[in-house]
């Protein structure tokens, strides 16, 4: 979940944002809920696509392709747009995978996946950014409070 829901999408989106407009990225990321519904039909038994859901998926894809056609005139970076589409698919896959976990507490999944994604991204960040000095002990101590019972209780009360 850390790789599919955090590491891969954020690396791809950050990399693509260097070459494409933020508006295009936002429009492409609109595919994520549509892809999630589509994947849920195949991988989650409880999810059934009825006529209205199917029409909604078609309208969603149609609307996004219409918006992309409007934006496409000034943007010919299809390779980078493909990276954002891959990020949306990755987010959708992580969502479906999380749904398949039996009896889970969302706060634990979120905290754990974010923490592991952070640990996975440290070497990448240090290899890309030469002057990046990270006090890992201090960062790990601040991350611990997000998994503390007090924090989880406050989130559940909210």
C-alpha positions, 0 to 999 in steps of 0.5 A: 500500500505504501508503494502503490498509494504513496511512493509511486504516485507522488514520485510520478506526479512530481516528476511529471509536474516539471514538464506539464501544467498543473491544470492538466495534472488535476484533470488527469487525476480526475480519472482516479475515482473512475478507475477505482470504480472500474477496478472494484467491479473486477476485484471486489465481490460486493461492488456491482456495476449497474446501468447508472454506474456504467453511464456514470463511468462513461460520462466521467471518461467522456468529460475528462477526454473532452477536458484533455482535448481542450488542454491538449492544444497547448500541451504535447507532453504525452509521456508525462501525461502518461506518468500521471495516468499511471499515478492515478491507476496506482492510487486506484489500485492501492484503494482497492487493495486496502478495501480487500484487507479484512477488519482493518482500522483505516488510521492504522493503514494510513499511518503505517503506509505513510511511515513506510513510504517516508522510509522508502523515499529517504534514499531517493530524496538524498540521491536527487537532492545533494544538500538534503540533510535530514535528521532521521531521529528527529523525523522518526520521533515526530512520526511516532506521535501520529501512531500513538494511542492518544492521536488515534483516539483524537482522530476517532473522536473527530 
